[in-house]
């Protein structure tokens, strides 16, 4: 059988509706995440800046986990410079679980003015 015909045959087994049913719609996923964020903060609404910071922190932590803590590799995967990654990590309170400066409870650093708790990524 010709290669293009085999590809057509494989891709035509799923309709668009079946593919959409295989995973939740994007709006439902985002609505669920938004509600969970509100519950976690005990807030009635979430500012856009807070929503963007949460998404950014999640993506950076995910890249760091994928890179097994290698910040240079994580920065490359994110398409940002290493120093930019360090600045974002500081701003968002992201630090490795093995960080010797990390304290139990709220994050404490005399130079930090960002979030009051550390988010561990590894």
N, C-alpha and C positions, 0 to 999 in steps of 0.2 A: 504494500500500500504506500502511496506517496506520502512524504513527511507532512506536507501542508494539510492533506486530507486527515491524517491522524490527529494533528493538532486541532483542527476544526471539530472533529468528532469528540475529542476530550473536552473542549471548552463548551460545546453545545449541550452537554449533559446537565448542566445547571442553568436554570433560568435566572433572570435578574431577581425575581421574587424569592427564589430559594436561597440565593446568595445573601440577600438582605435579611432573611429570616434566620440565617445561620449565626448572625451576630447582632447584638442589640443596636438599635439606631443611635447614632451619635448624640442626638438631642437628649435621649433618655439617659445615656451614660453621664453626660455633662450635668443634667438636672440632678441626678443622684449624687454626684460629687459635690455639687453646690449645696444641696441639703445637708450632706454630711459635714461640710465645712461650717455651715451655720450652727449645727448642733454642737460641734466641737467647741466653738467659741461662745455659744449661748447668745448669738446675735440674731437680729431680725433681717439684716441685709449685709452683704459683703461688697466693699468698695472694689472697683476694678483693679486698682493698684494692688490690693491684698490678694485678689484672685490671681493676678499675673505673677506675683511673688511666690505664691504657693505652687503654681505650675512650673515656674522656673526652678524652684528648689527641688521639686520632684524630678524634673528632667536631669538636672545636674547630679543629683544623688544616684539616679539610674545609670547615668554615664560612668560615674565613679565606680559603681558596683560592677558594671560590665568590664571596666578596665582594671578591676581588682585593686582599686585604690591608687592606680597610677594616674596622677593628676595631669601629666603632660599628654598621655594617651586620651584621657577623658576630654581635655580641651580640644585636641585634634578632632575627636568624634563629634563634638558640639560645634565645631567650626569657629572657635574663638581662641584668642591667645591665652597662654598659660597664666600670665599676670592678670588678665581679665577674669579668668576662672577663679584665681585666688581672691580677687577683690569681691566677686559675687559670693563666694563661699563665706567670706568674712561678713558681708552685709546681711546674708540670709541666715547666718548662724550654723552653717554646715561645717562639721568637723568629723574626723574619723573616730570610731569608738575607742580605738587604742591610743588616742591623743593623750599624752601625759599631762597636759594642761587642763584637760576636761575634769570638771568637778561633778559629783553627784548632785542632782537637782538642777537649778537654773545655771545657765552658762555664765561664767564670770570672766571678764577680761577688762582691764582698765582702759584699753584703747577702743573697745567696742561700744557702739551706740545703737546697734541694730536690735534684732529680736531678743527677748529675755530668756529664751531657751535654745539649747543646742539641738540640732537635728543630726543624728548619726546616719552615716551612709553606708557603713560596712559592718 
